[in-house]
Amino acid sequence: MDKEVPRPFSFKHIKTPAWAKKSDIYFIVLTNNNQEIAYIGLQSLDFQLGVCNNICYKTFLDFRGNGWSKYYLFDFIRWQPFDFDIIKAFVKEENIASCKMLEYCGFTKKLKEQVNGYIKNRSFQEKIYIYKLKKYNYIKEIGEKYSG
């Protein structure tokens, strides 16, 4: 069950973390009493084409499990200061919570893909979903759904 949602959320631009690409843009998510609860990153941006090739988010440990994540992501998409025509997200198949959260925010599941890679000299294979949100959809759907 969702605890009382501390809306309105606000978003503060932060310095790009050292582990991220220089072109990525990150924001801290703040509650209505300025408590930092999460971050959101916009990755692999193409401003000429109007595409954000990946949106990522992470709720800080003390704030997980209260149901706020879908609301701050929803509010961020509505607020985001860029004129993106398309926003994409990549989610591991087993991450059911993120899949539901993206669908709540208006994203549609486009592809299921197998990814092969290496981390710390170990190979891995994962199945991921690629989600996509088009500008027309988020203006229309978020406008209808937003109640904050």
Wavefront OBJ file of the C-alpha trace (Angstrom):
o trace
v 0.000 0.000 0.000
v 1.262 3.465 -0.882
v 2.107 5.736 2.034
v 0.991 9.319 1.707
v 2.846 10.651 -1.319
v 4.923 13.772 -0.509
v 3.920 15.722 -3.618
v 4.793 17.915 -5.279
v 8.191 16.449 -6.043
v 10.910 18.741 -7.312
v 14.078 17.988 -9.235
v 17.528 19.507 -8.818
v 20.195 19.145 -11.496
v 23.406 17.632 -10.108
v 26.935 17.182 -11.401
v 27.235 14.112 -13.615
v 28.642 11.237 -11.503
v 32.219 10.153 -12.292
v 31.045 6.747 -13.544
v 28.624 8.263 -16.091
v 29.236 9.649 -19.578
v 29.872 13.386 -19.718
v 26.805 13.868 -21.941
v 24.446 12.245 -19.417
v 22.315 14.493 -17.210
v 21.289 13.654 -13.629
v 18.774 15.051 -11.172
v 18.116 14.522 -7.461
v 14.469 13.942 -6.557
v 13.250 16.030 -3.633
v 10.039 15.642 -1.633
v 7.804 18.583 -0.775
v 9.948 19.138 2.357
v 13.254 19.013 0.368
v 14.245 15.511 1.441
v 16.474 13.755 -1.126
v 14.891 10.402 -1.954
v 16.227 9.318 -5.351
v 18.047 10.236 -8.514
v 17.015 10.167 -12.159
v 19.457 10.025 -15.036
v 18.954 10.810 -18.702
v 21.519 8.855 -20.711
v 22.723 8.741 -24.319
v 20.917 11.919 -25.263
v 20.448 13.020 -28.850
v 19.100 16.558 -28.779
v 19.087 16.883 -32.581
v 16.756 13.899 -32.952
v 14.874 14.635 -29.710
v 15.646 11.234 -28.195
v 16.644 10.160 -24.694
v 18.016 6.670 -25.291
v 17.745 5.623 -21.648
v 16.117 6.972 -18.514
v 17.377 5.447 -15.264
v 16.318 5.987 -11.681
v 17.248 4.762 -8.239
v 15.321 5.245 -5.027
v 17.578 5.571 -1.978
v 17.344 2.628 0.441
v 15.470 4.435 3.217
v 12.653 5.318 0.809
v 12.084 2.026 -0.998
v 8.873 0.067 -0.610
v 6.566 2.996 0.020
v 5.142 3.302 -3.505
v 6.565 6.763 -4.229
v 8.801 5.777 -7.156
v 6.069 5.636 -9.775
v 4.883 9.082 -8.707
v 8.264 10.817 -8.816
v 9.070 9.271 -12.211
v 5.621 10.252 -13.479
v 6.118 13.820 -12.209
v 9.628 13.972 -13.678
v 8.437 12.980 -17.151
v 5.753 15.626 -16.965
v 8.295 18.220 -15.741
v 11.421 17.272 -17.717
v 12.952 20.419 -19.191
v 13.849 18.974 -22.596
v 11.715 18.599 -25.668
v 12.287 14.867 -26.222
v 10.047 13.202 -28.784
v 11.028 9.752 -27.510
v 12.236 8.492 -24.122
v 13.464 4.891 -23.845
v 14.152 2.648 -20.868
v 15.905 -0.719 -20.610
v 14.747 -3.116 -17.890
v 15.822 -6.627 -16.920
v 13.068 -9.151 -17.502
v 12.893 -10.134 -13.822
v 12.550 -6.523 -12.613
v 8.761 -6.643 -12.453
v 8.462 -3.533 -10.254
v 10.261 -1.342 -12.812
v 8.183 -2.807 -15.641
v 4.957 -1.884 -13.801
v 6.328 1.539 -12.902
v 7.200 2.374 -16.520
v 3.813 1.153 -17.741
v 2.110 3.344 -15.108
v 4.054 6.312 -16.535
v 2.788 5.621 -20.063
v 5.711 3.639 -21.500
v 4.929 0.733 -23.802
v 6.954 -2.450 -24.024
v 8.500 -2.613 -27.488
v 11.072 -5.412 -27.585
v 12.483 -8.284 -25.621
v 16.138 -8.748 -26.321
v 18.981 -10.976 -25.126
v 22.061 -9.050 -24.066
v 25.504 -10.597 -23.820
v 28.338 -8.877 -22.030
v 31.222 -9.005 -19.606
v 31.503 -7.604 -16.101
v 34.666 -8.159 -14.067
v 35.908 -10.837 -16.499
v 32.676 -12.834 -16.235
v 30.369 -13.254 -19.161
v 26.624 -12.884 -18.716
v 23.424 -13.181 -20.663
v 20.314 -11.289 -19.667
v 16.910 -10.828 -21.163
v 15.805 -7.216 -21.136
v 12.722 -5.316 -22.179
v 12.997 -2.092 -24.131
v 10.291 0.425 -23.225
v 9.423 3.496 -25.251
v 7.439 6.626 -24.512
v 6.476 8.961 -27.347
v 5.881 12.657 -26.734
v 2.290 12.590 -27.966
v 1.485 9.753 -25.560
v 3.047 11.327 -22.510
v 1.410 14.689 -23.121
v -2.008 13.072 -23.605
v -1.862 10.251 -21.022
v -0.025 12.122 -18.300
v -2.310 15.106 -18.728
v -5.320 12.854 -18.200
v -3.813 10.864 -15.314
v -2.065 13.595 -13.342
v -3.884 14.495 -10.169
v -1.157 16.278 -8.191
l 1 2 3 4 5 6 7 8 9 10 11 12 13 14 15 16 17 18 19 20 21 22 23 24 25 26 27 28 29 30 31 32 33 34 35 36 37 38 39 40 41 42 43 44 45 46 47 48 49 50 51 52 53 54 55 56 57 58 59 60 61 62 63 64 65 66 67 68 69 70 71 72 73 74 75 76 77 78 79 80 81 82 83 84 85 86 87 88 89 90 91 92 93 94 95 96 97 98 99 100 101 102 103 104 105 106 107 108 109 110 111 112 113 114 115 116 117 118 119 120 121 122 123 124 125 126 127 128 129 130 131 132 133 134 135 136 137 138 139 140 141 142 143 144 145 146 147 148
